[in-house]
Amino acid sequence: MAEVIDVTDATFAEVVLQSSKPVLVDYWADWCAPCKQIAPIIAELAAEHGDKMTFAKMDVNANQQIPTQYQVLNLPTLHVFRGG
């Protein structure tokens, strides 16, 4: 059973861009109500499909470099990365 991985600006390249599997990144914040609503769904997807895909989440309050680079303007935002 796979879990949702916390990713930071510092670990993004290693965890997401260098992954051999596709990666879904959930950009979230603790004040975002819709983010809290989809979190259990993403956790369920990770439990069911974690062998085929990596599921990650990034707190945009603590990590601003990567969300800015990828132009994350609204929350929640989901990005799927494959092969970097």
Phi and psi restraints in degrees (value plus and minus 20) as a CYANA .aco file:
   2 ALA   PHI    -107.7   -67.7
   2 ALA   PSI     134.0   174.0
   3 GLU   PHI    -136.4   -96.4
   3 GLU   PSI     147.0   187.0
   4 VAL   PHI     -99.7   -59.7
   4 VAL   PSI     108.1   148.1
   5 ILE   PHI    -112.0   -72.0
   5 ILE   PSI     115.9   155.9
   6 ASP   PHI     -98.0   -58.0
   6 ASP   PSI     109.8   149.8
   7 VAL   PHI    -142.6  -102.6
   7 VAL   PSI     125.5   165.5
   8 THR   PHI    -142.8  -102.8
   8 THR   PSI     153.9   193.9
   9 ASP   PHI     -75.1   -35.1
   9 ASP   PSI     -59.8   -19.8
  10 ALA   PHI     -91.7   -51.7
  10 ALA   PSI     -50.6   -10.6
  11 THR   PHI    -123.0   -83.0
  11 THR   PSI     -22.6    17.4
  12 PHE   PHI     -77.0   -37.0
  12 PHE   PSI     -69.9   -29.9
  13 ALA   PHI     -79.5   -39.5
  13 ALA   PSI     -64.9   -24.9
  14 GLU   PHI     -88.6   -48.6
  14 GLU   PSI     -67.9   -27.9
  15 VAL   PHI     -95.6   -55.6
  15 VAL   PSI     -60.6   -20.6
  16 VAL   PHI    -119.6   -79.6
  16 VAL   PSI     -78.6   -38.6
  17 LEU   PHI     -91.2   -51.2
  17 LEU   PSI     -49.0    -9.0
  18 GLN   PHI    -119.1   -79.1
  18 GLN   PSI     -11.7    28.3
  19 SER   PHI     -90.8   -50.8
  19 SER   PSI     121.8   161.8
  20 SER   PHI    -100.9   -60.9
  20 SER   PSI     -34.6     5.4
  21 LYS   PHI    -129.3   -89.3
  21 LYS   PSI     139.0   179.0
  22 PRO   PHI     -80.2   -40.2
  22 PRO   PSI     130.6   170.6
  23 VAL   PHI    -149.7  -109.7
  23 VAL   PSI     108.5   148.5
  24 LEU   PHI    -118.3   -78.3
  24 LEU   PSI     103.7   143.7
  25 VAL   PHI    -129.4   -89.4
  25 VAL   PSI     104.8   144.8
  26 ASP   PHI    -122.6   -82.6
  26 ASP   PSI      90.5   130.5
  27 TYR   PHI    -106.9   -66.9
  27 TYR   PSI     106.0   146.0
  28 TRP   PHI    -164.1  -124.1
  28 TRP   PSI     149.9   189.9
  29 ALA   PHI    -166.4  -126.4
  29 ALA   PSI     132.6   172.6
  30 ASP   PHI     -86.8   -46.8
  30 ASP   PSI     -40.9    -0.9
  31 TRP   PHI    -109.5   -69.5
  31 TRP   PSI     -22.7    17.3
  32 CYS   PHI    -112.2   -72.2
  32 CYS   PSI      86.6   126.6
  33 ALA   PHI     -83.0   -43.0
  33 ALA   PSI     -64.9   -24.9
  34 PRO   PHI     -82.1   -42.1
  34 PRO   PSI     -50.6   -10.6
  35 CYS   PHI     -82.0   -42.0
  35 CYS   PSI     -61.7   -21.7
  36 LYS   PHI     -87.0   -47.0
  36 LYS   PSI     -50.9   -10.9
  37 GLN   PHI     -92.6   -52.6
  37 GLN   PSI     -55.9   -15.9
  38 ILE   PHI    -108.2   -68.2
  38 ILE   PSI     -34.1     5.9
  39 ALA   PHI     -75.6   -35.6
  39 ALA   PSI     -65.3   -25.3
  40 PRO   PHI     -85.7   -45.7
  40 PRO   PSI     -50.3   -10.3
  41 ILE   PHI     -88.9   -48.9
  41 ILE   PSI     -63.0   -23.0
  42 ILE   PHI     -85.4   -45.4
  42 ILE   PSI     -58.9   -18.9
  43 ALA   PHI     -82.8   -42.8
  43 ALA   PSI     -59.7   -19.7
  44 GLU   PHI     -85.5   -45.5
  44 GLU   PSI     -62.7   -22.7
  45 LEU   PHI     -81.6   -41.6
  45 LEU   PSI     -60.5   -20.5
  46 ALA   PHI     -82.3   -42.3
  46 ALA   PSI     -61.1   -21.1
  47 ALA   PHI     -85.1   -45.1
  47 ALA   PSI     -56.8   -16.8
  48 GLU   PHI    -104.3   -64.3
  48 GLU   PSI     -54.2   -14.2
  49 HIS   PHI    -144.3  -104.3
  49 HIS   PSI      -5.4    34.6
  50 GLY   PHI     -82.3   -42.3
  50 GLY   PSI     -39.6     0.4
  51 ASP   PHI     -95.6   -55.6
  51 ASP   PSI     -42.5    -2.5
  52 LYS   PHI    -124.4   -84.4
  52 LYS   PSI     -39.2     0.8
  53 MET   PHI    -170.7  -130.7
  53 MET   PSI     127.4   167.4
  54 THR   PHI    -116.6   -76.6
  54 THR   PSI     119.0   159.0
  55 PHE   PHI    -136.2   -96.2
  55 PHE   PSI     105.1   145.1
  56 ALA   PHI    -151.7  -111.7
  56 ALA   PSI     137.0   177.0
  57 LYS   PHI    -153.9  -113.9
  57 LYS   PSI     125.2   165.2
  58 MET   PHI    -150.0  -110.0
  58 MET   PSI     102.1   142.1
  59 ASP   PHI     -97.4   -57.4
  59 ASP   PSI      92.6   132.6
  60 VAL   PHI     -94.0   -54.0
  60 VAL   PSI     -36.9     3.1
  61 ASN   PHI     -90.2   -50.2
  61 ASN   PSI     -59.5   -19.5
  62 ALA   PHI    -110.4   -70.4
  62 ALA   PSI     -39.0     1.0
  63 ASN   PHI    -151.9  -111.9
  63 ASN   PSI      88.8   128.8
  64 GLN   PHI    -131.0   -91.0
  64 GLN   PSI     -38.8     1.2
  65 GLN   PHI     -85.0   -45.0
  65 GLN   PSI     -74.0   -34.0
  66 ILE   PHI     -86.6   -46.6
  66 ILE   PSI     -67.0   -27.0
  67 PRO   PHI     -78.2   -38.2
  67 PRO   PSI     -56.1   -16.1
  68 THR   PHI     -87.6   -47.6
  68 THR   PSI     -64.4   -24.4
  69 GLN   PHI     -79.0   -39.0
  69 GLN   PSI     -59.5   -19.5
  70 TYR   PHI    -116.1   -76.1
  70 TYR   PSI      -6.2    33.8
  71 GLN   PHI      34.0    74.0
  71 GLN   PSI      27.6    67.6
  72 VAL   PHI     -97.7   -57.7
  72 VAL   PSI      89.9   129.9
  73 LEU   PHI    -127.2   -87.2
  73 LEU   PSI     -40.4    -0.4
  74 ASN   PHI    -154.5  -114.5
  74 ASN   PSI     137.1   177.1
  75 LEU   PHI    -143.9  -103.9
  75 LEU   PSI     125.4   165.4
  76 PRO   PHI     -94.8   -54.8
  76 PRO   PSI     132.8   172.8
  77 THR   PHI    -147.8  -107.8
  77 THR   PSI     116.7   156.7
  78 LEU   PHI    -139.8   -99.8
  78 LEU   PSI     112.0   152.0
  79 HIS   PHI    -144.2  -104.2
  79 HIS   PSI     121.3   161.3
  80 VAL   PHI    -132.6   -92.6
  80 VAL   PSI     106.2   146.2
  81 PHE   PHI    -132.2   -92.2
  81 PHE   PSI     117.3   157.3
  82 ARG   PHI    -158.8  -118.8
  82 ARG   PSI     100.7   140.7
  83 GLY   PHI      44.2    84.2
  83 GLY   PSI      14.5    54.5
